Amino acid sequence: MTTNPNSTKGGSYGTFMTATRIFAYTLAVVVTFFGTGPFYGLTVEFVQDYAATHYGPSVSEIVGLGWGAICGTLIFSFTAATLSTGLIMAASVFFLRFFYVH
């Protein structure tokens, strides 16, 4: 079995990536908690009206419930991806700026 020398598992880099990911996911949960309600409130009427017009009025309530789950998933996924990327880029810039030796 060969090992990949470019693997990011183990060592301080792996620990840094894990900590960054945990921090990003924790912040994403907080943003999702506070952001899902307002986003859902702004969009659910449009989505239910659209569903009632195109699929019949009987699906409106189920679509509203499903839309709540979709809103939470979208906000969490977008926030986690954005924060993970942003934190890694910010840390890379910081380390390169202050610890890079020419």
C-alpha positions, 0 to 999 in steps of 0.5 A, a space after each residue: 500500500 502506497 501513501 500519498 505524500 501530498 495527503 492532508 491527513 495528520 500533522 498540524 495541517 490536518 489539525 488546522 483544517 479540522 479546526 477550521 471546518 468545525 469553526 465554519 460549521 458552528 458559525 454556519 449553524 448559528 447563521 442558519 438558526 437566525 437566517 432561516 426564519 426571515 428568509 422563509 418568511 420572505 419567500 414561502 408565500 410566493 412558493 406556495 402560490 406558485 405550487 397552488 397555481 401549477 400543481 393545485 391548492 392541495 399541495 400548498 401546505 406540503 410545499 410550505 413544509 418542504 420549502 422550510 427544509 430547503 431554506 435551512 439546507 441552502 443557508 447552511 450549505 452556502 454559509 459553511 462553504 463560504 466560511 470554510 473557504 474564507 477562513 482558509 484563505 484568510 489564514 493562508 494570507 496571514 501565515 504567508 504574510 508573517 511567517 514566510 521566509 524568502 
